[in-house]
């Protein structure tokens, strides 16, 4: 019972303290100067500038994001185009190698060599001709596949005569 009475006294004391604090705060508010029209104008101006700055930051963030996205897409597309070009050039040189090897083999076999000798010499000759074609393409303003195609057509015309 004594403990209950002690708790009730502590609760009443705290309630009394709280109400006294509320009254003290109300009295202090009376001494605080009221906000003036000029202060309100500056607060409104500050809020406007803050809102503008936040909007500018959002816009800048979106713009940078779009620019980065477009740059990444451009790089990916460029790499894709490069890979396609490399694959096409490789395929063209493989076709050229097959054609040249056949032209050389036919020419050597017509000269009276056996198939095995003609095949060995044809492979070496084809390799030399491919290296020559690549060197010519590097030193000329033309694309390597264009040079290879032209050389192959010239060889087929010569072999066809």
C-alpha positions as a LaTeX table, in Angstrom:
\begin{tabular}{lrrr}
\hline
Residue & $x$ (\AA) & $y$ (\AA) & $z$ (\AA) \\
\hline
Unk1 & 0.00 & 0.00 & 0.00 \\
Unk2 & 2.81 & 2.37 & 0.79 \\
Unk3 & 4.39 & 1.61 & $-2.60$ \\
Unk4 & 1.12 & 2.47 & $-4.34$ \\
Unk5 & 0.90 & 5.79 & $-2.51$ \\
Unk6 & 4.51 & 6.58 & $-3.52$ \\
Unk7 & 3.82 & 5.86 & $-7.17$ \\
Unk8 & 0.69 & 8.05 & $-7.11$ \\
Unk9 & 2.71 & 10.91 & $-5.62$ \\
Unk10 & 5.39 & 10.59 & $-8.31$ \\
Unk11 & 2.73 & 10.54 & $-11.09$ \\
Unk12 & 0.96 & 13.61 & $-9.61$ \\
Unk13 & 4.30 & 15.38 & $-9.33$ \\
Unk14 & 5.19 & 14.65 & $-12.95$ \\
Unk15 & 1.75 & 15.79 & $-14.16$ \\
Unk16 & 2.11 & 18.98 & $-12.17$ \\
Unk17 & 5.62 & 19.54 & $-13.55$ \\
Unk18 & 4.38 & 19.02 & $-17.11$ \\
Unk19 & 1.54 & 21.52 & $-16.77$ \\
Unk20 & 3.94 & 24.02 & $-15.18$ \\
Unk21 & 6.30 & 23.62 & $-18.13$ \\
Unk22 & 3.45 & 24.21 & $-20.59$ \\
Unk23 & 2.52 & 27.41 & $-18.74$ \\
Unk24 & 6.16 & 28.55 & $-18.71$ \\
Unk25 & 6.44 & 27.92 & $-22.44$ \\
Unk26 & 3.27 & 29.92 & $-23.08$ \\
Unk27 & 4.67 & 32.83 & $-21.04$ \\
Unk28 & 7.95 & 32.68 & $-22.98$ \\
Unk29 & 6.08 & 32.76 & $-26.31$ \\
Unk30 & 4.56 & 36.08 & $-25.31$ \\
Unk31 & 8.05 & 37.62 & $-25.12$ \\
Unk32 & 9.15 & 36.22 & $-28.46$ \\
Unk33 & 8.78 & 38.81 & $-31.23$ \\
Unk34 & 6.28 & 38.03 & $-33.95$ \\
Unk35 & 7.55 & 37.40 & $-37.48$ \\
Unk36 & 7.49 & 40.53 & $-39.60$ \\
Unk37 & 6.34 & 40.93 & $-43.18$ \\
Unk38 & 9.94 & 41.35 & $-44.38$ \\
Unk39 & 10.98 & 38.12 & $-42.62$ \\
Unk40 & 8.07 & 36.28 & $-44.22$ \\
Unk41 & 9.08 & 37.65 & $-47.63$ \\
Unk42 & 12.67 & 36.45 & $-47.17$ \\
Unk43 & 11.45 & 33.04 & $-45.98$ \\
Unk44 & 9.24 & 32.76 & $-49.07$ \\
Unk45 & 12.15 & 33.83 & $-51.29$ \\
Unk46 & 14.40 & 31.25 & $-49.60$ \\
Unk47 & 11.80 & 28.52 & $-50.11$ \\
Unk48 & 11.42 & 29.50 & $-53.78$ \\
Unk49 & 15.18 & 29.43 & $-54.37$ \\
Unk50 & 15.42 & 26.09 & $-52.55$ \\
Unk51 & 12.63 & 24.64 & $-54.72$ \\
Unk52 & 14.29 & 25.95 & $-57.88$ \\
Unk53 & 17.65 & 24.48 & $-56.86$ \\
Unk54 & 16.09 & 21.09 & $-56.08$ \\
Unk55 & 14.32 & 21.11 & $-59.47$ \\
Unk56 & 17.56 & 22.04 & $-61.24$ \\
Unk57 & 19.41 & 19.18 & $-59.49$ \\
Unk58 & 16.66 & 16.70 & $-60.50$ \\
Unk59 & 16.75 & 17.94 & $-64.09$ \\
Unk60 & 20.55 & 17.73 & $-64.17$ \\
Unk61 & 20.47 & 14.20 & $-62.75$ \\
Unk62 & 17.98 & 13.06 & $-65.40$ \\
Unk63 & 19.98 & 14.74 & $-68.16$ \\
Unk64 & 23.23 & 13.11 & $-67.08$ \\
Unk65 & 21.47 & 9.74 & $-66.86$ \\
Unk66 & 20.09 & 10.08 & $-70.39$ \\
Unk67 & 23.49 & 11.15 & $-71.74$ \\
Unk68 & 25.20 & 8.19 & $-70.08$ \\
Unk69 & 22.56 & 5.80 & $-71.42$ \\
Unk70 & 22.99 & 7.14 & $-74.95$ \\
Unk71 & 26.79 & 6.97 & $-74.70$ \\
Unk72 & 26.69 & 3.34 & $-73.56$ \\
Unk73 & 24.27 & 2.45 & $-76.38$ \\
Unk74 & 26.54 & 4.16 & $-78.91$ \\
Unk75 & 29.59 & 2.26 & $-77.67$ \\
Unk76 & 27.70 & $-1.05$ & $-77.79$ \\
Unk77 & 26.46 & $-0.33$ & $-81.34$ \\
Unk78 & 29.97 & 0.63 & $-82.47$ \\
Unk79 & 31.42 & $-2.59$ & $-81.07$ \\
Unk80 & 28.66 & $-4.57$ & $-82.77$ \\
Unk81 & 29.43 & $-2.92$ & $-86.11$ \\
Unk82 & 33.15 & $-3.58$ & $-85.65$ \\
Unk83 & 32.51 & $-7.24$ & $-84.91$ \\
Unk84 & 30.28 & $-7.56$ & $-87.98$ \\
Unk85 & 32.96 & $-5.94$ & $-90.14$ \\
Unk86 & 35.62 & $-8.27$ & $-88.78$ \\
Unk87 & 33.45 & $-11.33$ & $-89.40$ \\
Unk88 & 32.67 & $-10.20$ & $-92.97$ \\
Unk89 & 36.35 & $-9.51$ & $-93.72$ \\
Unk90 & 37.37 & $-12.87$ & $-92.31$ \\
Unk91 & 34.76 & $-14.66$ & $-94.41$ \\
Unk92 & 35.88 & $-12.78$ & $-97.52$ \\
Unk93 & 39.53 & $-13.72$ & $-96.94$ \\
Unk94 & 38.57 & $-17.34$ & $-96.38$ \\
Unk95 & 36.71 & $-17.36$ & $-99.70$ \\
Unk96 & 39.71 & $-15.68$ & $-101.35$ \\
Unk97 & 42.05 & $-18.27$ & $-99.88$ \\
Unk98 & 39.91 & $-21.12$ & $-101.21$ \\
Unk99 & 39.69 & $-19.53$ & $-104.69$ \\
Unk100 & 43.40 & $-18.73$ & $-104.88$ \\
Unk101 & 44.34 & $-22.18$ & $-103.66$ \\
Unk102 & 42.15 & $-23.72$ & $-106.37$ \\
Unk103 & 43.56 & $-21.41$ & $-109.08$ \\
Unk104 & 47.13 & $-22.16$ & $-108.01$ \\
Unk105 & 46.49 & $-25.89$ & $-107.75$ \\
Unk106 & 44.93 & $-26.01$ & $-111.23$ \\
Unk107 & 47.79 & $-23.98$ & $-112.74$ \\
Unk108 & 50.46 & $-26.14$ & $-111.12$ \\
Unk109 & 48.75 & $-29.39$ & $-112.10$ \\
Unk110 & 48.48 & $-28.15$ & $-115.70$ \\
Unk111 & 52.24 & $-27.59$ & $-115.65$ \\
Unk112 & 52.72 & $-31.33$ & $-115.12$ \\
Unk113 & 53.32 & $-31.61$ & $-111.34$ \\
Unk114 & 51.83 & $-34.47$ & $-109.37$ \\
Unk115 & 48.83 & $-33.71$ & $-107.13$ \\
Unk116 & 50.88 & $-33.87$ & $-103.90$ \\
Unk117 & 53.63 & $-31.59$ & $-105.23$ \\
Unk118 & 51.08 & $-29.21$ & $-106.72$ \\
Unk119 & 49.14 & $-29.09$ & $-103.40$ \\
Unk120 & 52.29 & $-28.28$ & $-101.36$ \\
Unk121 & 53.39 & $-25.54$ & $-103.76$ \\
Unk122 & 49.81 & $-24.25$ & $-104.06$ \\
Unk123 & 49.52 & $-23.79$ & $-100.29$ \\
Unk124 & 52.81 & $-21.86$ & $-100.11$ \\
Unk125 & 51.93 & $-19.76$ & $-103.15$ \\
Unk126 & 48.47 & $-18.98$ & $-101.80$ \\
Unk127 & 49.96 & $-17.86$ & $-98.48$ \\
Unk128 & 52.39 & $-15.54$ & $-100.28$ \\
Unk129 & 49.58 & $-14.11$ & $-102.41$ \\
Unk130 & 47.40 & $-13.48$ & $-99.34$ \\
Unk131 & 50.26 & $-11.69$ & $-97.59$ \\
Unk132 & 50.84 & $-9.61$ & $-100.71$ \\
Unk133 & 47.13 & $-8.76$ & $-100.88$ \\
Unk134 & 47.11 & $-7.64$ & $-97.24$ \\
Unk135 & 50.25 & $-5.49$ & $-97.74$ \\
Unk136 & 48.68 & $-3.92$ & $-100.83$ \\
Unk137 & 45.48 & $-3.17$ & $-98.93$ \\
Unk138 & 47.43 & $-1.51$ & $-96.09$ \\
Unk139 & 49.38 & 0.72 & $-98.47$ \\
Unk140 & 46.39 & 1.69 & $-100.63$ \\
Unk141 & 43.27 & 3.71 & $-99.84$ \\
Unk142 & 41.11 & 0.68 & $-100.62$ \\
Unk143 & 39.52 & $-1.75$ & $-98.22$ \\
Unk144 & 41.26 & $-5.12$ & $-97.77$ \\
Unk145 & 38.18 & $-7.03$ & $-98.93$ \\
Unk146 & 37.96 & $-4.89$ & $-102.09$ \\
Unk147 & 41.61 & $-5.57$ & $-102.91$ \\
Unk148 & 41.15 & $-9.28$ & $-102.23$ \\
Unk149 & 38.04 & $-9.46$ & $-104.41$ \\
Unk150 & 39.72 & $-7.57$ & $-107.26$ \\
Unk151 & 42.78 & $-9.80$ & $-107.12$ \\
Unk152 & 40.60 & $-12.92$ & $-107.09$ \\
Unk153 & 38.59 & $-11.69$ & $-110.08$ \\
Unk154 & 41.79 & $-10.88$ & $-111.98$ \\
Unk155 & 43.15 & $-14.35$ & $-111.24$ \\
Unk156 & 39.91 & $-16.00$ & $-112.35$ \\
Unk157 & 40.00 & $-14.01$ & $-115.58$ \\
Unk158 & 43.61 & $-15.09$ & $-116.20$ \\
Unk159 & 42.83 & $-18.72$ & $-115.36$ \\
Unk160 & 39.77 & $-18.65$ & $-117.58$ \\
Unk161 & 41.81 & $-17.69$ & $-120.66$ \\
\hline
\end{tabular}
